[in-house]
Amino acid sequence: MFNVDIEKLVPKFILNDKNGYAVAKAIEAALQALNDAALQGYNCITDYDTMPEWRLDELAWELNCLYDYSADISAKRQWIKNAVPYYSAHGTPQAIYNYLEGVFERVLVEEFWEYGGDPYHFRVTVEGAWSAEADEWARKAIATAKNVRSVLDTLTFDAHAVYADIGPGTAVTGIEIIMEYDAI
């Protein structure tokens, strides 16, 4: 914020006295410590890239934004950093995309007219590691981010297995696992 130079603030006759000089320097040190603490507090509430996780969690509660307290810290930082723009997209396919992209490698949201579904319906395909917890989390996230009248037709997890140890004479097999569940 600023550096304190007490010699510019205190009259010369006080600085010429050894006791006055000592008191002035003590005040200077206290003001600098206060300044540093204020700067640290300011960064704690404004700098999302260095903000501690507990503060991200508090800020999510304060902003009442789309947020998962059990997610990794990089996803939390992204959600908090973009909370205000996410509000403007809330209830749209973009909101679903924004929320899911913090967790999954790739997200595809298709509206009804893109795949021939019923009006107000949509489907979501995510790429990444599938688990029952990920499936449950994704469904909850979609329900939170979507428009109230919209209906999720399917949620598809698309996981690709890649074999890195490929050498001469090795047969390569690609596996694509698609798990699709009907909407509830």
N, C-alpha and C positions, 0 to 999 in steps of 0.2 A: 504494500500500500504506500508507505512513505518511510523515509529514514528520519529519525529525530536527531537534530543537531542543537543541543541545549545552549551552546555558546551564542547562537543567534537570538535566543529568546530571553536570556538573563543579562541584566546590566553588567558592565565590565567591573564595577567596584565590588560586586558580589563574587565574581569569578576570581578577582585578585586576592580575596581572603581564602585561606586554605580550607576552612570549615564551609564557607559558602560554595566553594568549588566542589567539595566532596558531596554536599547536599544536591547541587545541580547535577552532578554526574550520576548520583543515585536516582534522581528523578528521571534523567535521560534513560537509564537502564530499565526502569520500571515502565516508562512510556514505550520503549522499544519492545519489551516483553508483551505489553498489552496490544501493541500493533501486530506483532507476530501471531498472537492468539486470535485476534480478530480476523487476520488474513486466513489462518487455518480454518476457523469457523465459516468464513465466507466460502472458501473452497469446498468445504464439507457439504454445503448446500447448493453449490452451483457447478462444480466440476465433476461431471458424471463419470469421466474416465478414471478418476482417482478416488471417487467417493467410496467409503467402506460399505460392505454389503448390508449391514444393519441400517444404514441411512437410506440405501436404495429401497429396502423393505418399508421403512417408514414413509418415504416419499411416495411409494406406490399406494399406500393406504391414504395419504393426504390427497393425492390426485384422483383416487378411485379409478385407476386405469386398468386395462387388460394386463394381468400380471400373474405369474406363477411363483410362489415363494420357494418352491423346491427346485426351480430351474438353475442352471449354472449362471455364474455371475456375468458372463459376457452377454447372455440373452437378457438378463435383468437390466444391464446398462443400456442395451438397445431399446428396450421397451420404455424405460424412463426417459431416455433422451428424446424419443419420438412420441411421447404421450400426447402432446398437444396436436400434432398433425394426425395422429391416430384417431383422436376424437372427431375430427372432421370427416374421416372415412368410416366411422363406426356404422355398422349396419350394411356395409357394402362388401362386395367380393374382395376389395383391396384390404379391408380390415382383417378378414380371415387370412389372407396372404401375409399381411404384416405380422400377425400374431404367430402364425405357424412357422414362418421363415426363421425365427429365432431359435428353433429347436431342430427342424428337419433340414436335410441337405437341399432338397428341391421341393417346391410346392406348386401345384397346378389347381386352380379353381376354375371350373367350367360352369357357365350359366346354362339354363334350359335350352336356349336357342342355339347354343353351340353343339349340343349333342342330341337334340330332338326330344327333350323331356317336356314335362308339363310346366305351365307358367309358374313362376316363383320357386321353381326347384333348381337345385344345383348339385354338383358332385365335386369331390376333392380327391386329388391324388397327391400323396406325399412320398418322398424317397428318403430312405434312411433305415435305421435299425428298427425292426418291429418287435414289440413286446406287448403283453396285455396292458401294462401300465401306460405305454406310449399310445395305444389305441384308446384307452379310457381318457387320457389327458387330451388327446386330439379332439375327441368328441365333445368334451367339456369346453375346450377352447373355442371350437366352432360354434357351439350353442351360445357362448358368451358374446362372440364377435358378430354373429350373423344378425340380419334383420329379423324381427319377430315373426313376420308373415312368411319368411323363406323356409323351405323344407330341404334338408339334406337327403339326397337320394342314396348316394354311396360314398363311403370313405375307403379309398384304396391305398394300401401300403405297397410300394414297389421297392423291393430290395434286390440289389445286384451283387453277385459273388464274383470276385476277381481273383485269379490265381497269379501270384507274382513270380513264383519260381518256375519260369519257363525256360527250358534249355533245349538243346538239339535232341530230336527224337521224342519230344513230349507232345502228347495229344492235349489240346486245349478245349475245355468245355465251358461254355458260358451258361450260367443258371440265372433265370429270372423268376422270382417268386412274387406272385401277385395275390394278395389276400384282399378279398372284397367282402364287405358286410353291407347288408341292407340297412336302411335307416330305421330307427325305432319310432 
